[in-house]
């Protein structure tokens, strides 16, 4: 099995399924439908966030540098846990409402506690199965969205969220510095929180005769930076996009 898939399955099992089941068990004594719904959703999100962070630390300790590209697994865990908790919370609330509407003693004899526990586990696994299927179908798109959402949190200026690969590809040779700033949404600078390593030297773009008298500008955001080379008239003559993880 591919290492990335193994890490993802481990994430689902250890950092999502177990915390969600734990949240369902912890909130079991709550009988008010709305309170149970809120407790399950919030508990699932909180527990999976904590478990995912521990899982990410464990991956790094065990593998040195895992293939998983998520910079903040706690954030991804909270997303998954909240989604699973939403489904489980709705079903728990519906079940509580139905039980309230029944007359006392209407439940059948036997072992209702055991049946309910099995039902809770099946619901949790079913909801997570749907999430996993959706993720597997469009994994790259979700990873990109989550990655951008995570890194947006670490910006000193939220306008710098426009400094991304999609915007970078819109920059064309011959554009002015003002046009480039308009595409990125911010002027050149370091928009990381906290600030990181700054490029030293001529950069990654080959300086040709067209660049004589020109200068290099760099836009820094978490994980990425974009380099744009201008000529003496302030027009683009070259560009380079750097992804720290992809280039490690």
Backbone bond lengths (Angstrom), bond angles and torsions (degrees), N, CA, C in turn:
res aa  C-N    CA-C-N  psi(-1)  N-CA   C-N-CA  omega(-1)  CA-C   N-CA-C  phi
1 X - - - 1.465 - - 1.528 109.72 -
2 X 1.339 116.49 140.47 1.450 121.19 177.72 1.531 110.38 -60.62
3 X 1.349 115.79 141.15 1.456 120.08 -177.52 1.520 111.93 -59.08
4 X 1.340 117.02 -41.40 1.455 120.22 179.93 1.524 111.91 -60.91
5 X 1.355 117.32 -41.16 1.463 120.27 178.83 1.521 110.60 -67.38
6 X 1.341 116.67 -39.08 1.461 120.16 178.69 1.528 110.69 -62.71
7 X 1.326 116.04 -41.29 1.463 119.52 178.31 1.523 110.65 -64.21
8 X 1.326 117.00 -38.83 1.460 120.72 -179.57 1.517 111.34 -67.32
9 X 1.345 117.72 -42.70 1.459 120.97 178.22 1.526 110.63 -64.96
10 X 1.337 115.75 -38.63 1.460 118.96 176.10 1.514 111.65 -64.54
11 X 1.332 116.08 -36.72 1.468 120.83 177.14 1.525 110.10 -61.79
12 X 1.349 116.85 -45.57 1.462 120.22 179.85 1.523 111.63 -62.04
13 X 1.344 115.89 -44.69 1.462 119.72 -174.69 1.525 112.66 -73.21
14 X 1.331 116.59 -48.72 1.464 120.72 -172.09 1.518 113.77 -89.03
15 X 1.316 116.47 -34.41 1.465 119.46 -173.24 1.519 113.76 -102.81
16 X 1.347 117.52 -7.12 1.464 119.41 -179.25 1.527 111.25 -125.78
17 X 1.330 117.71 -58.00 1.465 120.45 -174.15 1.521 111.16 -60.69
18 X 1.319 117.42 -52.63 1.467 119.76 -177.12 1.528 112.53 -62.14
19 X 1.345 119.76 -45.96 1.473 118.55 177.71 1.523 113.73 -62.62
20 X 1.341 117.42 -36.69 1.468 119.56 179.72 1.528 110.42 -67.12
21 X 1.326 116.55 -43.50 1.461 119.89 176.92 1.529 109.98 -62.29
22 X 1.345 116.86 -40.42 1.464 120.25 177.88 1.526 110.98 -62.19
23 X 1.337 116.97 -41.21 1.463 120.62 179.03 1.528 110.77 -63.56
24 X 1.335 117.00 -38.93 1.464 120.53 178.55 1.530 111.22 -65.06
25 X 1.331 116.19 -39.01 1.463 119.48 179.75 1.533 110.99 -70.73
26 X 1.332 116.73 -40.76 1.464 120.38 -178.83 1.521 111.57 -63.90
27 X 1.329 116.03 -38.23 1.472 120.35 -176.58 1.529 112.88 -87.10
28 X 1.311 117.03 4.88 1.465 121.01 -177.32 1.532 113.23 -57.28
29 X 1.359 119.59 -40.04 1.480 119.18 -178.15 1.531 113.87 -66.81
30 X 1.334 118.27 -15.84 1.469 120.49 -177.89 1.528 109.31 -74.23
31 X 1.328 116.24 124.03 1.461 120.72 -175.89 1.531 113.64 -104.52
32 X 1.329 117.28 -17.92 1.468 119.63 178.79 1.532 108.91 -75.47
33 X 1.323 119.04 124.91 1.475 121.47 -175.41 1.529 113.71 -55.26
34 X 1.351 117.98 -48.62 1.457 120.42 -177.29 1.522 110.88 -66.80
35 X 1.322 117.13 -42.75 1.462 120.89 179.36 1.524 110.62 -63.76
36 X 1.339 116.87 -39.70 1.463 120.30 178.64 1.520 110.80 -64.98
37 X 1.330 116.55 -42.63 1.471 120.64 179.13 1.532 110.97 -59.63
38 X 1.347 116.32 -49.68 1.466 120.39 -178.71 1.528 110.84 -63.12
39 X 1.330 115.98 -42.94 1.470 119.86 -177.94 1.521 111.24 -64.61
40 X 1.324 117.30 -39.70 1.468 120.19 -179.73 1.527 111.20 -67.40
41 X 1.330 116.61 -45.85 1.468 119.88 -179.39 1.530 110.99 -63.47
42 X 1.336 116.54 -50.17 1.457 120.15 -178.39 1.524 111.50 -67.32
43 X 1.337 115.98 -40.79 1.457 119.22 179.38 1.513 112.54 -65.04
44 X 1.334 116.16 -42.33 1.466 120.02 178.95 1.524 110.86 -62.75
45 X 1.337 116.52 -44.61 1.465 119.82 -179.83 1.522 111.19 -63.71
46 X 1.348 117.05 -43.81 1.464 120.32 -177.68 1.528 111.86 -67.90
47 X 1.333 116.53 -46.21 1.467 119.63 -178.09 1.522 112.16 -66.52
48 X 1.341 117.03 -40.22 1.465 118.51 179.33 1.520 111.30 -70.19
49 X 1.328 117.86 -32.72 1.464 119.99 176.12 1.530 110.20 -62.51
50 X 1.329 116.34 -46.27 1.465 119.94 179.16 1.525 111.36 -65.67
51 X 1.343 116.63 -43.00 1.460 120.25 -179.46 1.530 111.44 -66.14
52 X 1.329 116.78 -38.11 1.463 120.00 179.69 1.523 111.59 -66.16
53 X 1.327 116.76 -38.00 1.465 119.41 177.19 1.522 110.41 -63.65
54 X 1.336 117.23 -42.85 1.463 120.85 177.33 1.529 110.42 -64.69
55 X 1.331 116.13 -37.42 1.466 120.34 178.36 1.527 110.49 -64.17
56 X 1.348 116.82 -42.56 1.456 120.12 178.20 1.514 111.82 -62.86
57 X 1.328 117.44 -41.50 1.464 121.19 177.20 1.524 110.09 -62.87
58 X 1.341 115.57 -41.92 1.456 119.32 178.71 1.523 112.70 -62.64
59 X 1.337 116.70 -39.35 1.467 120.04 177.58 1.521 111.41 -61.62
60 X 1.322 115.49 -43.93 1.461 118.94 -179.06 1.517 111.64 -65.92
61 X 1.340 116.37 -39.39 1.461 119.75 179.62 1.525 111.41 -68.53
62 X 1.346 115.87 -37.70 1.460 119.67 -176.36 1.524 113.21 -81.93
63 X 1.342 116.50 -36.98 1.464 120.51 -172.96 1.521 114.15 -110.97
64 X 1.327 117.02 -6.98 1.460 119.81 -178.43 1.506 110.90 82.51
65 X 1.339 116.79 -65.52 1.467 121.28 176.68 1.516 108.16 -143.48
66 X 1.349 118.28 95.79 1.466 120.56 -177.34 1.514 112.22 -66.22
67 X 1.322 115.77 163.62 1.461 120.63 179.40 1.521 112.59 -76.56
68 X 1.337 116.76 -19.08 1.450 120.17 179.77 1.524 110.02 -58.63
69 X 1.326 117.52 127.59 1.461 121.89 -175.40 1.523 113.98 -90.80
70 X 1.333 118.32 0.49 1.458 120.39 -178.50 1.509 109.91 -71.66
71 X 1.316 116.67 122.40 1.457 120.55 -179.75 1.526 111.46 -77.05
72 X 1.311 117.49 -30.04 1.462 121.85 -178.24 1.528 108.44 -130.38
73 X 1.338 116.15 89.69 1.457 119.23 -178.15 1.522 112.31 -65.37
74 X 1.327 116.99 -25.21 1.467 118.73 179.08 1.521 110.39 -62.04
75 X 1.349 116.63 -36.91 1.458 120.79 -179.71 1.523 110.14 -67.81
76 X 1.337 116.57 -43.99 1.462 120.56 178.09 1.528 109.96 -64.00
77 X 1.341 116.02 -40.37 1.459 119.95 178.24 1.516 111.82 -61.28
78 X 1.320 117.00 -41.79 1.463 120.54 179.07 1.525 110.95 -63.21
79 X 1.333 117.16 -38.42 1.464 120.98 178.08 1.535 110.31 -63.00
80 X 1.335 116.40 -49.76 1.456 120.66 -179.26 1.523 111.13 -65.36
81 X 1.335 116.64 -45.85 1.454 120.42 -178.89 1.514 112.11 -64.05
82 X 1.339 116.23 -40.22 1.453 119.15 178.12 1.510 112.13 -64.89
83 X 1.353 117.14 -39.58 1.464 120.81 178.76 1.527 111.13 -65.71
84 X 1.339 116.14 -44.97 1.466 119.55 178.18 1.516 110.59 -66.08
85 X 1.337 116.76 -40.84 1.463 120.20 178.91 1.513 112.18 -64.66
86 X 1.326 116.64 -33.04 1.470 120.09 178.20 1.527 110.55 -61.62
87 X 1.321 116.68 -48.28 1.462 120.11 179.25 1.518 112.06 -64.98
88 X 1.336 116.52 -46.16 1.461 120.18 -179.49 1.527 110.96 -66.44
89 X 1.337 116.75 -38.05 1.458 120.23 -179.77 1.526 111.93 -64.79
90 X 1.326 116.88 -39.99 1.471 120.35 178.00 1.527 110.40 -62.58
91 X 1.333 115.77 -45.60 1.461 119.12 -179.32 1.528 111.48 -66.14
92 X 1.328 117.60 -39.11 1.464 120.17 177.88 1.529 110.64 -64.82
93 X 1.331 116.82 -42.91 1.463 120.36 179.44 1.522 111.05 -63.33
94 X 1.338 116.80 -42.92 1.466 120.37 178.16 1.524 110.47 -61.65
95 X 1.325 116.27 -42.41 1.460 120.04 179.66 1.521 111.26 -63.14
96 X 1.345 117.97 -40.91 1.459 121.15 178.81 1.528 111.68 -65.51
97 X 1.319 115.96 -39.89 1.468 119.39 177.87 1.521 110.50 -63.32
98 X 1.321 117.14 -42.52 1.466 120.72 -179.94 1.519 110.85 -65.50
99 X 1.310 117.56 -39.54 1.468 120.11 179.68 1.522 111.37 -68.22
100 X 1.342 116.03 -33.85 1.464 119.04 177.43 1.528 111.55 -65.78
101 X 1.337 115.39 -33.51 1.463 119.48 -177.53 1.519 113.23 -76.73
102 X 1.334 116.21 -14.81 1.458 119.67 -179.81 1.525 110.49 -80.66
103 X 1.285 115.40 153.83 1.463 120.40 176.62 1.520 109.16 -72.94
104 X 1.341 118.33 152.05 1.460 121.23 177.77 1.529 111.06 -56.91
105 X 1.306 115.23 135.63 1.456 120.83 177.90 1.498 114.32 81.46
106 X 1.352 116.79 10.03 1.471 119.00 -178.00 1.509 112.75 -76.91
107 X 1.319 117.30 -21.74 1.459 119.67 -177.72 1.520 109.70 -69.11
108 X 1.274 115.29 144.95 1.454 120.59 -179.17 1.510 110.83 -71.98
109 X 1.319 115.54 155.71 1.459 120.17 178.91 1.509 109.27 -75.38
110 X 1.345 114.70 172.02 1.449 119.21 178.80 1.498 110.32 126.49
111 X 1.317 115.96 -133.29 1.458 120.84 -178.14 1.507 108.36 -125.74
112 X 1.360 117.95 73.77 1.466 120.33 -176.56 1.511 112.67 -64.37
113 X 1.357 116.56 -32.82 1.454 119.13 -179.20 1.516 112.40 -61.46
114 X 1.325 115.66 -45.09 1.459 120.31 -179.82 1.524 110.90 -65.75
115 X 1.332 116.67 -41.18 1.465 120.90 179.66 1.524 111.14 -62.53
116 X 1.331 115.18 -42.25 1.464 119.19 -179.33 1.522 111.23 -66.51
117 X 1.328 116.24 -38.45 1.467 118.63 178.76 1.523 110.39 -63.17
118 X 1.327 116.65 -42.38 1.466 119.63 178.06 1.517 110.54 -63.77
119 X 1.320 115.93 -40.02 1.461 120.28 179.47 1.515 110.79 -62.25
120 X 1.338 116.95 -42.98 1.464 121.49 179.67 1.517 110.34 -61.53
121 X 1.341 116.90 -45.60 1.466 120.55 -179.64 1.525 110.55 -62.96
122 X 1.336 117.26 -43.57 1.462 120.98 179.66 1.527 111.35 -62.52
123 X 1.338 115.79 -40.88 1.462 119.26 178.65 1.520 110.22 -62.50
124 X 1.341 116.87 -46.28 1.465 120.73 -179.15 1.523 111.01 -60.25
125 X 1.336 115.96 -46.28 1.463 119.96 -179.57 1.524 110.46 -65.21
126 X 1.349 117.00 -39.36 1.461 119.91 179.83 1.510 112.63 -63.98
127 X 1.336 116.04 -45.28 1.467 119.56 179.04 1.516 110.61 -62.75
128 X 1.322 116.01 -44.40 1.467 119.09 179.61 1.524 111.29 -66.25
129 X 1.341 116.48 -32.06 1.459 118.88 176.85 1.519 111.74 -63.62
130 X 1.332 116.22 -40.72 1.471 120.28 176.92 1.523 110.32 -62.82
131 X 1.333 116.39 -44.50 1.466 120.44 179.06 1.519 110.12 -61.29
132 X 1.339 116.45 -44.46 1.463 120.10 -179.48 1.525 111.46 -62.48
133 X 1.335 116.38 -39.73 1.469 119.56 179.11 1.524 110.92 -65.08
134 X 1.329 116.03 -42.41 1.465 119.80 178.02 1.518 110.02 -63.38
135 X 1.318 116.46 -42.18 1.468 120.84 -179.46 1.525 110.82 -63.84
136 X 1.337 116.05 -45.18 1.458 119.31 -178.15 1.519 111.26 -62.72
137 X 1.337 116.90 -33.58 1.458 120.01 -178.25 1.514 113.60 -71.14
138 X 1.344 116.45 -35.14 1.467 118.83 -177.10 1.521 109.58 -133.87
139 X 1.316 116.59 47.04 1.461 122.31 -172.42 1.523 112.43 -59.19
140 X 1.320 117.15 -47.24 1.468 120.43 -176.70 1.524 111.54 -60.31
141 X 1.324 115.94 -40.77 1.464 119.73 -179.47 1.526 110.77 -66.19
142 X 1.338 117.24 -42.53 1.459 120.05 -179.81 1.515 111.39 -68.26
143 X 1.338 116.71 -40.98 1.461 120.02 178.65 1.522 110.24 -60.01
144 X 1.347 116.54 -42.96 1.457 120.45 179.76 1.527 110.79 -64.44
145 X 1.338 116.37 -43.33 1.461 119.98 -179.87 1.526 111.28 -64.10
146 X 1.338 116.40 -46.11 1.457 119.76 -179.72 1.516 111.39 -66.20
147 X 1.319 115.90 -38.71 1.455 119.84 179.75 1.524 110.71 -63.75
148 X 1.346 116.43 -43.15 1.462 119.46 178.73 1.528 111.16 -66.36
149 X 1.339 116.32 -37.55 1.464 119.61 178.81 1.515 111.55 -65.29
150 X 1.329 116.33 -39.79 1.461 120.27 178.71 1.517 111.26 -64.76
151 X 1.334 116.32 -46.64 1.460 119.33 -175.95 1.516 112.08 -72.71
152 X 1.339 116.94 -24.32 1.452 119.44 176.76 1.527 110.92 -63.50
153 X 1.337 115.81 -28.48 1.456 120.14 179.63 1.528 111.36 -68.90
154 X 1.336 117.63 -24.65 1.447 120.52 -176.33 1.516 114.13 -96.83
155 X 1.337 118.16 19.07 1.460 122.04 -178.49 1.526 111.16 -92.87
156 X 1.314 116.36 141.72 1.463 120.33 174.75 1.522 111.18 -78.50
157 X 1.332 116.99 -20.57 1.458 123.24 178.28 1.522 107.43 -139.40
158 X 1.332 117.39 116.12 1.460 120.82 -175.51 1.527 112.91 -62.52
159 X 1.323 117.53 -19.25 1.464 119.38 176.61 1.515 111.04 -65.31
160 X 1.340 116.62 -23.37 1.459 120.88 -179.31 1.523 112.60 -71.47
161 X 1.349 117.41 -3.42 1.462 119.82 173.69 1.527 110.33 -61.58
162 X 1.337 116.34 -19.20 1.459 120.87 177.28 1.511 113.30 -74.53
163 X 1.335 117.17 -8.81 1.467 120.82 176.85 1.526 106.74 -84.82
164 X 1.300 117.08 89.67 1.458 122.56 -179.21 1.523 109.72 -145.29
165 X 1.326 115.80 173.70 1.466 120.47 -175.13 1.522 111.99 -62.34
166 X 1.323 116.65 -37.46 1.468 119.63 -179.03 1.525 111.04 -63.58
167 X 1.332 116.69 -45.11 1.466 119.78 178.28 1.520 110.84 -66.20
168 X 1.338 115.18 -39.91 1.458 119.56 -178.53 1.532 111.62 -57.75
169 X 1.332 116.45 -40.04 1.469 119.89 -178.12 1.523 112.52 -69.20
170 X 1.323 117.29 -14.11 1.466 120.19 177.43 1.528 112.15 -80.78
171 X 1.320 116.53 -15.08 1.464 120.38 -179.33 1.527 109.18 -74.93
172 X 1.321 116.40 128.67 1.456 121.80 -177.30 1.522 110.80 -120.91
173 X 1.327 115.07 151.97 1.474 120.91 176.18 1.530 109.02 -58.71
174 X 1.320 116.07 134.70 1.459 121.67 179.68 1.513 113.58 100.65
175 X 1.346 117.38 -13.78 1.465 119.97 177.82 1.523 110.62 -67.59
176 X 1.314 115.61 153.43 1.464 120.72 178.21 1.526 109.99 -85.87
177 X 1.329 115.47 165.96 1.463 120.27 178.38 1.526 110.70 -61.78
178 X 1.320 117.55 -36.49 1.462 120.55 179.04 1.523 111.13 -64.30
179 X 1.332 116.87 -38.57 1.458 120.23 178.93 1.524 111.04 -66.23
180 X 1.329 116.08 -39.54 1.466 120.28 178.75 1.527 110.29 -65.16
181 X 1.325 116.43 -44.92 1.465 119.84 177.15 1.521 111.31 -59.69
182 X 1.329 116.24 -37.13 1.458 119.78 178.87 1.514 112.42 -66.92
183 X 1.332 117.43 -36.60 1.463 121.21 178.74 1.515 110.72 -67.41
184 X 1.336 117.17 -46.83 1.461 121.56 -179.46 1.529 112.24 -74.60
185 X 1.326 116.69 -25.50 1.455 120.15 -179.38 1.512 115.00 89.80
186 X 1.328 116.49 -9.96 1.464 121.61 179.92 1.524 108.74 -146.40
187 X 1.330 117.60 156.87 1.460 120.32 174.84 1.526 110.54 -74.13
188 X 1.324 119.17 171.31 1.469 120.74 179.42 1.520 110.65 -58.30
189 X 1.328 116.07 149.33 1.456 120.18 178.48 1.514 111.82 159.62
190 X 1.342 116.30 177.95 1.456 123.43 179.22 1.528 108.54 -101.31
191 X 1.330 116.12 110.60 1.463 121.07 -176.51 1.529 111.90 -107.47
192 X 1.341 116.78 20.07 1.455 120.53 -179.92 1.524 111.15 -87.84
193 X 1.328 115.52 145.30 1.453 121.12 173.78 1.524 108.50 -124.69
194 X 1.341 118.50 109.49 1.468 127.88 0.07 1.528 110.83 -79.40
195 X 1.351 118.00 165.51 1.464 120.82 178.62 1.524 110.77 -59.99
196 X 1.325 116.21 151.98 1.459 120.37 -178.51 1.510 112.39 -122.61
197 X 1.328 114.66 -161.59 1.457 121.67 -178.59 1.531 110.07 -64.29
198 X 1.327 115.98 137.20 1.462 121.80 178.46 1.527 110.20 -105.12
199 X 1.314 115.05 143.88 1.456 121.21 -179.58 1.520 110.90 -64.63
200 X 1.324 115.63 134.28 1.459 121.32 178.01 1.528 108.53 -119.01
201 X 1.321 117.29 134.43 1.455 120.34 178.71 1.513 112.59 101.53
202 X 1.330 117.22 -162.61 1.469 121.31 -173.84 1.527 113.98 -78.79
203 X 1.345 118.19 -5.34 1.460 119.67 -179.55 1.520 112.35 87.35
204 X 1.318 116.28 -166.22 1.463 122.17 -175.65 1.531 113.16 -97.44
205 X 1.321 117.93 -1.55 1.461 121.05 -177.64 1.527 109.71 -96.49
206 X 1.311 115.70 131.28 1.460 119.59 178.75 1.539 109.94 -68.49
207 X 1.323 116.25 127.06 1.472 121.28 -179.88 1.528 108.87 -83.52
208 X 1.313 115.27 110.12 1.466 120.73 179.86 1.532 109.50 -97.29
209 X 1.313 115.24 -177.60 1.466 120.07 178.29 1.535 110.79 -63.12
210 X 1.335 116.46 -28.03 1.462 120.10 179.06 1.515 112.49 -64.82
211 X 1.344 115.81 -24.34 1.468 119.74 -176.49 1.530 112.26 -89.78
212 X 1.323 118.14 2.73 1.463 120.44 -178.14 1.538 109.97 -57.89
213 X 1.312 114.68 129.48 1.453 120.82 -179.35 1.515 113.86 78.31
214 X 1.342 116.19 4.90 1.456 120.20 -177.60 1.523 112.64 -94.94
215 X 1.321 115.65 -164.59 1.464 120.27 -177.89 1.531 109.70 -153.77
216 X 1.332 114.30 163.20 1.464 121.30 -179.42 1.530 109.33 -109.31
217 X 1.346 116.16 134.21 1.462 121.32 175.41 1.531 108.54 -118.82
218 X 1.341 115.53 144.50 1.468 120.53 -176.73 1.528 109.65 -130.66
219 X 1.325 116.18 135.76 1.463 123.95 174.84 1.527 107.66 -111.61
220 X 1.319 117.81 119.26 1.465 122.54 -178.84 1.536 110.79 -106.97
221 X 1.337 116.14 128.92 1.464 122.77 170.60 1.531 106.30 -135.38
222 X 1.346 118.90 164.40 1.466 120.06 -179.56 1.524 112.29 -52.90
223 X 1.313 115.29 126.78 1.456 126.34 178.14 1.530 114.08 79.48
224 X 1.325 119.03 -26.80 1.455 121.10 -174.62 1.531 111.68 -124.11
225 X 1.330 115.14 160.85 1.466 119.79 162.02 1.527 108.24 -150.92
226 X 1.312 115.08 148.26 1.453 121.60 179.51 1.514 110.38 -114.86
227 X 1.316 117.03 131.55 1.463 122.57 178.41 1.525 108.99 -109.77
228 X 1.317 116.17 134.43 1.466 121.39 177.34 1.520 108.00 -131.77
229 X 1.315 116.01 125.21 1.462 122.22 -179.70 1.523 109.84 -100.34
230 X 1.328 116.21 128.29 1.463 122.27 -179.66 1.525 110.00 -111.68
231 X 1.333 115.90 151.49 1.461 119.72 174.85 1.525 109.44 -88.36
232 X 1.337 115.79 -174.64 1.453 119.89 -177.08 1.518 114.00 -63.72
233 X 1.316 117.48 -19.19 1.470 121.27 178.93 1.526 112.44 -94.07
234 X 1.337 117.22 2.62 1.458 120.33 179.31 1.509 114.18 80.68
235 X 1.333 117.09 26.74 1.465 121.54 178.56 1.532 110.25 -110.95
236 X 1.311 116.85 147.23 1.464 122.06 -177.19 1.527 110.64 -67.92
237 X 1.337 115.26 130.62 1.469 120.21 175.06 1.531 111.52 -123.62
238 X 1.325 117.17 -6.71 1.460 120.52 179.02 1.519 110.56 -171.69
239 X 1.334 116.15 159.08 1.459 120.26 179.55 1.525 109.31 -154.06
240 X 1.349 114.65 160.56 1.471 120.40 -179.55 1.527 108.33 -154.27
241 X 1.352 116.49 135.07 1.467 122.14 178.27 1.524 108.67 -113.41
242 X 1.339 116.29 128.51 1.460 121.19 -175.15 1.528 110.63 -116.40
243 X 1.336 116.36 125.57 1.465 123.39 175.25 1.525 106.94 -111.68
244 X 1.332 117.19 114.19 1.459 120.86 -173.30 1.515 112.77 -59.12
245 X 1.334 118.00 -45.16 1.445 120.36 -177.83 1.519 112.02 -71.12
246 X 1.327 117.30 -39.15 1.453 120.37 -179.39 1.523 111.83 -67.61
247 X 1.323 115.97 -26.14 1.465 119.40 -177.44 1.514 113.19 -97.98
248 X 1.358 117.48 3.64 1.456 119.81 177.37 1.524 110.39 -83.21
